[in-house]
Amino acid sequence: MKYFYFILLVLLISFFFIFSSLNPDLIALDLFFVKIEGVSVGFTIILSVLIGSIISFILQLPRLLRRNSKVLSDKKDENSQT
């Protein structure tokens, strides 16, 4: 269990490189104000997954931080009652 996350990270990175090498077709990425040309399909999909996970983590941060402080305050209340 000590190296589980390391092995998982290595497998994920190797999967991303295999996926990007299997999809070498170049596309033109047209965003709102910028047009990016010469990006492969594999890297575009990998980048969109990574950006989505970062945005999801940022949006969950207030909930995660609030939950931890709530648990600590409940433990303080239990200790003060005894």
DSSP file (Angstrom, degrees, kcal/mol; ACC not computed):
  #  RESIDUE AA STRUCTURE BP1 BP2  ACC     N-H-->O    O-->H-N    N-H-->O    O-->H-N    TCO  KAPPA ALPHA  PHI   PSI    X-CA   Y-CA   Z-CA
    1    1 A M    >         0   0    0      0, 0.0     3,-0.9     0, 0.0     4,-0.4   0.000 360.0 360.0 360.0 -17.6    0.0    0.0    0.0
    2    2 A K  T 3   +     0   0    0      1,-0.2     3,-0.2     2,-0.1     4,-0.2   0.874 360.0  31.6 -65.0 -38.3    3.0    2.2    0.5
    3    3 A Y  T 3> S+     0   0    0      1,-0.2     4,-2.5     2,-0.1    -1,-0.2   0.176  87.1 108.6-105.9  16.1    3.7    2.6   -3.3
    4    4 A F  H <> S+     0   0    0     -3,-0.9     4,-2.4     1,-0.2     5,-0.2   0.934  82.2  43.1 -61.5 -49.3    0.0    2.4   -4.5
    5    5 A Y  H  > S+     0   0    0     -4,-0.4     4,-2.3     2,-0.2    -1,-0.2   0.854 113.6  52.3 -68.0 -34.8   -0.3    6.1   -5.4
    6    6 A F  H  > S+     0   0    0      2,-0.2     4,-2.4    -4,-0.2    -1,-0.2   0.935 111.9  45.3 -65.2 -45.7    3.1    6.2   -7.1
    7    7 A I  H  X S+     0   0    0     -4,-2.5     4,-2.4     1,-0.2    -2,-0.2   0.900 113.0  51.3 -64.3 -40.6    2.3    3.1   -9.2
    8    8 A L  H  X S+     0   0    0     -4,-2.4     4,-2.2    -5,-0.2    -1,-0.2   0.896 110.7  48.5 -63.4 -40.5   -1.1    4.6  -10.0
    9    9 A L  H  X S+     0   0    0     -4,-2.3     4,-2.5     2,-0.2    -2,-0.2   0.904 111.3  49.5 -66.3 -42.2    0.5    7.9  -11.1
   10   10 A V  H  X S+     0   0    0     -4,-2.4     4,-2.3     1,-0.2    -2,-0.2   0.907 112.4  48.1 -63.9 -41.8    3.1    6.1  -13.3
   11   11 A L  H  X S+     0   0    0     -4,-2.4     4,-2.3     2,-0.2    -2,-0.2   0.892 112.0  49.8 -64.9 -39.8    0.4    4.0  -14.9
   12   12 A L  H  X S+     0   0    0     -4,-2.2     4,-2.1     2,-0.2    -2,-0.2   0.918 112.1  46.6 -66.3 -43.8   -1.8    7.1  -15.5
   13   13 A I  H  X S+     0   0    0     -4,-2.5     4,-2.1     2,-0.2    -2,-0.2   0.904 113.1  49.0 -66.0 -41.0    1.1    9.1  -17.1
   14   14 A S  H  X S+     0   0    0     -4,-2.3     4,-2.4     1,-0.2    -1,-0.2   0.884 109.9  52.5 -66.3 -36.4    2.1    6.1  -19.3
   15   15 A F  H  X S+     0   0    0     -4,-2.3     4,-2.7     2,-0.2    -2,-0.2   0.903 108.5  51.1 -63.3 -40.4   -1.5    5.8  -20.4
   16   16 A F  H  X S+     0   0    0     -4,-2.1     4,-2.3     2,-0.2    -2,-0.2   0.906 111.0  47.4 -63.4 -41.8   -1.6    9.5  -21.3
   17   17 A F  H  X S+     0   0    0     -4,-2.1     4,-1.9     2,-0.2    -2,-0.2   0.900 113.4  47.6 -68.4 -39.1    1.6    9.1  -23.4
   18   18 A I  H  X S+     0   0    0     -4,-2.4     4,-1.6     2,-0.2    -2,-0.2   0.924 112.9  49.7 -64.4 -42.9    0.3    6.0  -25.2
   19   19 A F  H  X S+     0   0    0     -4,-2.7     4,-0.8     1,-0.2    -2,-0.2   0.891 111.4  48.3 -63.1 -40.1   -3.0    7.8  -25.8
   20   20 A S  H  < S+     0   0    0     -4,-2.3    22,-0.3     1,-0.2    23,-0.2   0.834 110.9  50.4 -71.6 -30.7   -1.3   10.8  -27.2
   21   21 A S  H  < S+     0   0    0     -4,-1.9    -1,-0.2     1,-0.2    -2,-0.2   0.768 107.8  53.5 -77.9 -23.6    0.9    8.8  -29.5
   22   22 A L  H  < S+     0   0    0     -4,-1.6    -1,-0.2     1,-0.2    -2,-0.2   0.657 110.9  48.2 -82.2 -14.9   -2.1    6.8  -30.8
   23   23 A N     <  +     0   0    0     -4,-0.8    19,-1.7    -3,-0.2    18,-0.3  -0.613  64.0 148.2-121.5  70.8   -3.9   10.0  -31.8
   24   24 A P        +     0   0    0      0, 0.0    -1,-0.1     0, 0.0     2,-0.1   0.459  27.4 126.4 -87.2   1.5   -1.3   12.1  -33.6
   25   25 A D        -     0   0    0     -3,-0.1    16,-1.6    15,-0.1     2,-0.3  -0.365  58.3-129.9 -63.9 133.4   -3.7   13.9  -36.0
   26   26 A L  E     -A   40   0A   0     14,-0.2     2,-0.3    15,-0.1    14,-0.2  -0.640  29.3-179.0 -86.3 139.9   -3.3   17.7  -35.8
   27   27 A I  E     -A   39   0A   0     12,-2.7    12,-1.6    -2,-0.3    11,-0.8  -0.866  30.8-116.1-130.7 165.5   -6.4   19.8  -35.3
   28   28 A A  E     -A   37   0A   0     -2,-0.3     2,-0.7     9,-0.2     9,-0.3  -0.933  27.3-150.5-103.8 117.4   -7.1   23.5  -35.1
   29   29 A L  E     -A   36   0A   0      7,-3.5     7,-3.4    -2,-0.6     2,-0.7  -0.795  10.0-163.5 -91.9 115.3   -8.5   24.4  -31.6
   30   30 A D  E     +A   35   0A   0     -2,-0.7     5,-0.2     5,-0.2     2,-0.1  -0.873  13.8 173.4-107.5 107.0  -10.8   27.4  -31.8
   31   31 A L        -     0   0    0      3,-2.9     0, 0.0    -2,-0.7     0, 0.0  -0.296  49.9 -82.7 -97.5-173.2  -11.5   29.0  -28.5
   32   32 A F  S    S+     0   0    0      1,-0.2     3,-0.1    -2,-0.1    -1,-0.0   0.949 120.9   3.1 -59.1 -52.8  -13.4   32.3  -27.8
   33   33 A F  S    S+     0   0    0      1,-0.1     2,-0.4    -3,-0.0    -1,-0.2   0.439 126.4  58.9-115.9  -2.4  -10.6   34.7  -28.5
   34   34 A V        -     0   0    0      2,-0.0    -3,-2.9     0, 0.0     2,-0.5  -0.982  56.7-157.0-134.4 139.4   -7.7   32.5  -29.6
   35   35 A K  E     -A   30   0A   0     -2,-0.4     2,-0.5    -5,-0.2    -5,-0.2  -0.974  14.4-166.5-116.0 118.6   -7.3   30.0  -32.4
   36   36 A I  E     -A   29   0A   0     -7,-3.4    -7,-3.5    -2,-0.5     2,-0.3  -0.912   6.5-170.7-108.7 123.5   -4.5   27.4  -31.7
   37   37 A E  E     +A   28   0A   0     -2,-0.5    -9,-0.2    -9,-0.3    -2,-0.0  -0.824  58.8  38.4-113.3 152.9   -3.3   25.3  -34.6
   38   38 A G  E    S+     0   0A   0    -11,-0.8     2,-0.4    -2,-0.3    -1,-0.2   0.755  73.1 136.9  85.6  26.7   -1.1   22.3  -34.7
   39   39 A V  E     -A   27   0A   0    -12,-1.6   -12,-2.7    -3,-0.3    -1,-0.3  -0.888  50.8-125.1-105.7 135.3   -2.3   20.5  -31.5
   40   40 A S  E  >  -A   26   0A   0     -2,-0.4     4,-1.7   -14,-0.2   -14,-0.2  -0.378  16.3-120.1 -78.2 158.9   -2.8   16.8  -31.6
   41   41 A V  H  > S+     0   0    0    -16,-1.6     4,-2.2   -18,-0.3     5,-0.2   0.889 110.9  54.7 -63.9 -41.1   -6.1   15.2  -30.7
   42   42 A G  H  > S+     0   0    0    -19,-1.7     4,-2.4   -22,-0.3    -1,-0.2   0.927 109.7  44.6 -61.4 -47.4   -4.5   13.1  -27.9
   43   43 A F  H  > S+     0   0    0    -20,-0.3     4,-2.5   -23,-0.2    -1,-0.2   0.833 110.9  55.6 -68.1 -31.4   -3.0   16.1  -26.1
   44   44 A T  H  X S+     0   0    0     -4,-1.7     4,-2.0     2,-0.2    -2,-0.2   0.927 111.0  43.5 -65.6 -44.3   -6.2   18.1  -26.5
   45   45 A I  H  X S+     0   0    0     -4,-2.2     4,-2.0     2,-0.2    -2,-0.2   0.912 114.8  49.3 -68.1 -42.5   -8.2   15.4  -24.8
   46   46 A I  H  X S+     0   0    0     -4,-2.4     4,-2.3     1,-0.2    -2,-0.2   0.918 111.7  49.2 -62.6 -43.1   -5.6   14.9  -22.0
   47   47 A L  H  X S+     0   0    0     -4,-2.5     4,-2.6     1,-0.2     5,-0.2   0.881 109.6  51.5 -64.4 -38.8   -5.5   18.7  -21.4
   48   48 A S  H  X S+     0   0    0     -4,-2.0     4,-2.1     2,-0.2    -1,-0.2   0.882 110.1  49.2 -67.7 -36.6   -9.3   18.9  -21.2
   49   49 A V  H  X S+     0   0    0     -4,-2.0     4,-2.1     2,-0.2    -2,-0.2   0.921 113.1  47.3 -66.2 -43.5   -9.4   16.1  -18.6
   50   50 A L  H  X S+     0   0    0     -4,-2.3     4,-2.1     2,-0.2    -2,-0.2   0.908 112.7  47.9 -65.6 -42.4   -6.7   17.8  -16.5
   51   51 A I  H  X S+     0   0    0     -4,-2.6     4,-2.5     1,-0.2    -1,-0.2   0.899 111.5  51.9 -65.3 -39.3   -8.3   21.2  -16.7
   52   52 A G  H  X S+     0   0    0     -4,-2.1     4,-2.2    -5,-0.2    -2,-0.2   0.891 109.9  48.1 -63.1 -40.1  -11.6   19.7  -15.7
   53   53 A S  H  X S+     0   0    0     -4,-2.1     4,-2.1     2,-0.2    -1,-0.2   0.877 111.8  49.9 -69.7 -36.0  -10.1   17.9  -12.7
   54   54 A I  H  X S+     0   0    0     -4,-2.1     4,-2.4     2,-0.2    -2,-0.2   0.920 112.1  47.5 -66.8 -43.4   -8.4   21.1  -11.6
   55   55 A I  H  X S+     0   0    0     -4,-2.5     4,-2.3     1,-0.2    -2,-0.2   0.909 111.9  50.8 -63.9 -41.1  -11.6   23.1  -11.9
   56   56 A S  H  X S+     0   0    0     -4,-2.2     4,-1.4     1,-0.2    -1,-0.2   0.900 110.6  48.9 -62.7 -41.0  -13.5   20.4  -10.0
   57   57 A F  H  X S+     0   0    0     -4,-2.1     4,-0.9     2,-0.2    -2,-0.2   0.908 110.9  49.9 -65.3 -41.9  -10.9   20.4   -7.2
   58   58 A I  H >< S+     0   0    0     -4,-2.4     3,-0.6     1,-0.2    -2,-0.2   0.903 110.7  49.8 -64.1 -40.7  -11.1   24.2   -6.9
   59   59 A L  H 3< S+     0   0    0     -4,-2.3     4,-0.3     1,-0.2    -1,-0.2   0.775 111.8  48.8 -69.9 -25.1  -14.9   24.2   -6.7
   60   60 A Q  H 3X S+     0   0    0     -4,-1.4     4,-2.4    -5,-0.2    -1,-0.2   0.574  87.3  88.8 -89.1  -9.9  -14.8   21.5   -4.0
   61   61 A L  H <X S+     0   0    0     -4,-0.9     4,-2.7    -3,-0.6     5,-0.3   0.903  85.0  50.5 -57.9 -46.3  -12.2   23.3   -1.8
   62   62 A P  H  > S+     0   0    0      0, 0.0     4,-2.2     0, 0.0    -1,-0.2   0.908 112.9  47.3 -60.3 -38.5  -14.7   25.3    0.2
   63   63 A R  H  > S+     0   0    0     -4,-0.3     4,-2.0     2,-0.2    -2,-0.2   0.907 113.2  47.9 -67.6 -41.3  -16.8   22.2    1.0
   64   64 A L  H  X S+     0   0    0     -4,-2.4     4,-1.5     2,-0.2    -1,-0.2   0.907 114.8  45.0 -66.6 -41.5  -13.7   20.2    1.9
   65   65 A L  H  X S+     0   0    0     -4,-2.7     4,-1.7    -5,-0.2    -2,-0.2   0.871 112.2  51.7 -71.5 -36.5  -12.3   23.0    4.2
   66   66 A R  H  X S+     0   0    0     -4,-2.2     4,-1.9    -5,-0.3    -2,-0.2   0.890 106.8  53.9 -66.4 -39.3  -15.7   23.6    5.8
   67   67 A R  H  X S+     0   0    0     -4,-2.0     4,-1.9     1,-0.2    -1,-0.2   0.897 107.3  50.5 -63.6 -41.5  -16.2   20.0    6.6
   68   68 A N  H  X S+     0   0    0     -4,-1.5     4,-1.8     1,-0.2    -1,-0.2   0.901 110.9  47.5 -66.0 -41.1  -12.9   19.7    8.5
   69   69 A S  H  X S+     0   0    0     -4,-1.7     4,-1.9     1,-0.2    -1,-0.2   0.846 110.0  54.0 -69.9 -31.8  -13.5   22.8   10.6
   70   70 A K  H  X S+     0   0    0     -4,-1.9     4,-2.0     2,-0.2    -1,-0.2   0.897 107.6  49.8 -67.9 -40.7  -17.0   21.5   11.5
   71   71 A V  H  X S+     0   0    0     -4,-1.9     4,-1.9     1,-0.2    -2,-0.2   0.902 110.5  50.5 -64.8 -40.9  -15.6   18.2   12.7
   72   72 A L  H  X S+     0   0    0     -4,-1.8     4,-1.8     1,-0.2    -1,-0.2   0.893 109.5  49.9 -65.5 -39.1  -13.0   19.9   14.8
   73   73 A S  H  X S+     0   0    0     -4,-1.9     4,-1.9     1,-0.2    -1,-0.2   0.864 108.8  52.8 -69.3 -34.2  -15.7   22.2   16.5
   74   74 A D  H  X S+     0   0    0     -4,-2.0     4,-1.9     2,-0.2    -1,-0.2   0.885 108.7  50.1 -66.2 -37.9  -17.9   19.2   17.2
   75   75 A K  H  X S+     0   0    0     -4,-1.9     4,-2.0     1,-0.2    -2,-0.2   0.869 108.9  51.9 -68.1 -35.8  -15.0   17.4   19.0
   76   76 A K  H  X S+     0   0    0     -4,-1.8     4,-1.8     2,-0.2    -1,-0.2   0.894 109.1  50.4 -66.1 -39.0  -14.3   20.6   21.0
   77   77 A D  H  X S+     0   0    0     -4,-1.9     4,-1.3     1,-0.2    -2,-0.2   0.883 109.7  50.6 -66.9 -38.0  -18.0   20.7   22.1
   78   78 A E  H  X S+     0   0    0     -4,-1.9     4,-0.9     1,-0.2    -1,-0.2   0.895 110.8  49.1 -66.1 -39.1  -17.8   17.0   23.1
   79   79 A N  H  < S+     0   0    0     -4,-2.0    -1,-0.2     1,-0.2     3,-0.2   0.841 109.1  52.0 -70.3 -32.4  -14.7   17.6   25.2
   80   80 A S  H  < S+     0   0    0     -4,-1.8    -1,-0.2     1,-0.2    -2,-0.2   0.770 104.3  57.1 -76.9 -24.0  -16.1   20.6   27.0
   81   81 A Q  H  <        0   0    0     -4,-1.3    -1,-0.2     1,-0.2    -2,-0.2   0.772 360.0 360.0 -78.2 -26.3  -19.3   18.8   28.1
   82   82 A T     <        0   0    0     -4,-0.9    -1,-0.2    -3,-0.2    -2,-0.2   0.476 360.0 360.0 -85.0 360.0  -17.5   16.0   29.9
